[in-house]
Amino acid sequence: MADKHEQAEEMRDDVPSTIARSDDKAVRTYKKTLESAEETYGDGERAHRTAYASLKHTHEKVGDHWEPKERPGPSDPQAELGTPASRDRTRPTAQGVDANASRDHLEDVARRVGVEDPQRLGKGDLVRAIEKANARATARARRR
């Protein structure tokens, strides 16, 4: 286990800040997928999109970092499409929020990121409220 932790620590400087603030598995998942995607697609946007897509199958964005999901799998309708359909039929993503999670889980995440009265929101509005709270938390963390 120490080897995996040391490996993740060495990778933290080479990943986006929200991932660097996350658990070791998130760091390794993103970085290893990025390296593989760069070998396939070259260094660019497609490689980074691939790495985020991989991360979103195992983690969800909560505030200014990523946390392991209750169940692995696609996080939103865009991720469910897979490639090449997701490239051809782009839809808005949930920005790392696990839109496919249960309502109870989303309400819990919403409370943790500071959304007031999440039980009053419909599921779509709840996802958007978490997205906004996550963006605010990330912006605050980057200013520090």
NORSULUR-V923927 format. One record per residue. N is the residue number from 1. RES is the residue in one letter. PHI is phi in degrees with one decimal (999 if undefined). PSI is psi as a letter, one per 40 degrees, with the letter a starting at -180 (999 if undefined). NEAR is the number of other ideal C-beta (glycine too) atoms within 12 Angstrom. Layout:
# NORSULUR-V923927
[[N & RES & PHI & PSI & NEAR] [N & RES & PHI & PSI & NEAR]]
This chain:
# NORSULUR-V923927
[[1 & M & 999 & d & 9] [2 & A & -61.7 & d & 9] [3 & D & -62.2 & d & 11] [4 & K & -65.6 & d & 17] [5 & H & -65.2 & d & 16] [6 & E & -61.0 & d & 14] [7 & Q & -60.9 & d & 19] [8 & A & -63.9 & d & 27] [9 & E & -60.9 & d & 19] [10 & E & -67.5 & d & 17] [11 & M & -86.0 & e & 28] [12 & R & -55.7 & d & 25] [13 & D & -72.2 & e & 13] [14 & D & -105.4 & e & 21] [15 & V & -124.3 & i & 31] [16 & P & -55.5 & i & 28] [17 & S & -59.0 & d & 23] [18 & T & -64.7 & d & 32] [19 & I & -78.2 & d & 39] [20 & A & -60.6 & d & 27] [21 & R & -84.5 & e & 26] [22 & S & -100.4 & a & 34] [23 & D & -68.6 & i & 26] [24 & D & -57.9 & d & 29] [25 & K & -64.1 & d & 28] [26 & A & -62.9 & d & 37] [27 & V & -62.0 & d & 36] [28 & R & -64.2 & d & 33] [29 & T & -59.2 & d & 34] [30 & Y & -63.3 & d & 40] [31 & K & -65.4 & d & 33] [32 & K & -66.9 & d & 26] [33 & T & -65.8 & d & 32] [34 & L & -60.7 & d & 33] [35 & E & -60.0 & d & 22] [36 & S & -65.4 & d & 16] [37 & A & -65.7 & d & 26] [38 & E & -66.2 & d & 21] [39 & E & -65.3 & d & 13] [40 & T & -82.8 & d & 16] [41 & Y & -106.8 & e & 20] [42 & G & 87.8 & i & 13] [43 & D & -80.3 & h & 15] [44 & G & 177.1 & a & 14] [45 & E & -59.7 & d & 15] [46 & R & -62.5 & d & 20] [47 & A & -64.2 & d & 23] [48 & H & -68.6 & d & 24] [49 & R & -61.2 & d & 25] [50 & T & -63.1 & d & 32] [51 & A & -64.9 & d & 37] [52 & Y & -64.9 & d & 34] [53 & A & -60.3 & d & 32] [54 & S & -64.1 & d & 31] [55 & L & -61.1 & d & 40] [56 & K & -66.4 & e & 38] [57 & H & -78.7 & d & 30] [58 & T & -115.7 & e & 33] [59 & H & -133.6 & i & 37] [60 & E & -128.9 & i & 43] [61 & K & -81.2 & h & 41] [62 & V & -132.6 & h & 36] [63 & G & 68.6 & b & 31] [64 & D & -101.9 & e & 29] [65 & H & -151.8 & i & 29] [66 & W & -111.9 & h & 41] [67 & E & -123.9 & i & 31] [68 & P & -59.0 & h & 22] [69 & K & -79.7 & i & 32] [70 & E & -61.9 & d & 19] [71 & R & -135.5 & h & 16] [72 & P & -68.3 & i & 20] [73 & G & 146.9 & i & 20] [74 & P & -62.5 & i & 27] [75 & S & -96.8 & e & 36] [76 & D & -159.9 & i & 32] [77 & P & -58.5 & d & 20] [78 & Q & -64.3 & d & 27] [79 & A & -68.2 & d & 35] [80 & E & -66.9 & d & 21] [81 & L & -64.4 & d & 18] [82 & G & 71.9 & i & 17] [83 & T & -95.7 & i & 21] [84 & P & -88.3 & e & 10] [85 & A & -57.0 & d & 14] [86 & S & -66.2 & d & 24] [87 & R & -76.8 & d & 17] [88 & D & -84.2 & d & 11] [89 & R & -124.8 & g & 14] [90 & T & -69.8 & h & 16] [91 & R & -129.7 & i & 17] [92 & P & -61.6 & i & 17] [93 & T & -95.6 & i & 27] [94 & A & -93.6 & e & 32] [95 & Q & 56.3 & f & 28] [96 & G & 93.2 & e & 43] [97 & V & -74.2 & h & 40] [98 & D & -80.8 & g & 41] [99 & A & -64.0 & e & 35] [100 & N & -89.1 & e & 27] [101 & A & -71.9 & i & 31] [102 & S & -67.1 & i & 16] [103 & R & -59.0 & d & 21] [104 & D & -58.4 & d & 15] [105 & H & -63.9 & d & 27] [106 & L & -62.7 & d & 37] [107 & E & -63.3 & d & 26] [108 & D & -62.2 & d & 22] [109 & V & -61.0 & d & 35] [110 & A & -58.3 & d & 34] [111 & R & -61.5 & d & 22] [112 & R & -64.3 & d & 22] [113 & V & -98.2 & e & 33] [114 & G & 95.3 & e & 20] [115 & V & -77.6 & h & 30] [116 & E & -81.8 & h & 14] [117 & D & 47.9 & f & 13] [118 & P & -62.0 & d & 27] [119 & Q & -66.0 & e & 18] [120 & R & -85.3 & e & 13] [121 & L & -96.0 & i & 21] [122 & G & -69.4 & i & 14] [123 & K & -59.6 & d & 26] [124 & G & -62.3 & d & 18] [125 & D & -67.0 & d & 22] [126 & L & -63.8 & d & 34] [127 & V & -60.4 & d & 37] [128 & R & -64.6 & d & 25] [129 & A & -65.1 & d & 31] [130 & I & -66.8 & d & 40] [131 & E & -54.6 & d & 33] [132 & K & -64.0 & d & 24] [133 & A & -64.1 & d & 31] [134 & N & -62.1 & d & 34] [135 & A & -62.5 & d & 22] [136 & R & -64.0 & d & 19] [137 & A & -65.0 & d & 29] [138 & T & -65.3 & d & 29] [139 & A & -61.5 & d & 16] [140 & R & -61.8 & d & 18] [141 & A & -64.8 & d & 20] [142 & R & -72.7 & d & 15] [143 & R & -75.7 & d & 10] [144 & R & -68.7 & 999 & 10]]
